[in-house]
Amino acid sequence: MKEIELYSAILDLFPNHDFYPEVAAGERSRTTKTIDLVGMPIDGTSTDLISIEVKISDWRKVLKQASDNQFYVDLSFAALPERQIPKLDLSMFKSRGVGVISVNGVAKEVVPARRSAYVRPLKRSFIVGTCTTRRTQVRYA
């Protein structure tokens, strides 16, 4: 199984957002950080910028990545296959405000994301700018 195989079900969970894959978040030491999926609101009912980090099995890594994303977006999620959810320490996700999405054909929100208190306006603006540029090109769905 590949991460991209989970994307379709995840996108269905957020019908009021356009999603963009592999969004660069800027320079970070010698590598470029990217966010697996960034969701921009499309219908005016929400202003929430969403990030979703997707992993097949490494929940500790996805927790770290999703936690880091709280500097860039309003709501940050980690998505994993349903069979991995029992292996997670959900209390760690809850305490960090990171939402958890379970995927098995359909996506379900297991732990809701808490609005980030760590968003940095310049970092958020960079993400919005990147997605806005892509929006004028090809929509990912």
Buried (B, 14 or more C-beta within 10 A) or exposed (E): EEBEEBBEBBBEBBEEBBBBBEBEBEEEEEEEBBBBBBBBBBEEEBEBBBBBBBBBEEBEEBBBBBBBBBBBBBBBBBBBBBEBBEEBEEEEBBEBBBBBBBBEEEBEBBBEBBEBEBBEEEBBEBBBEBBEEBBEEEEBE
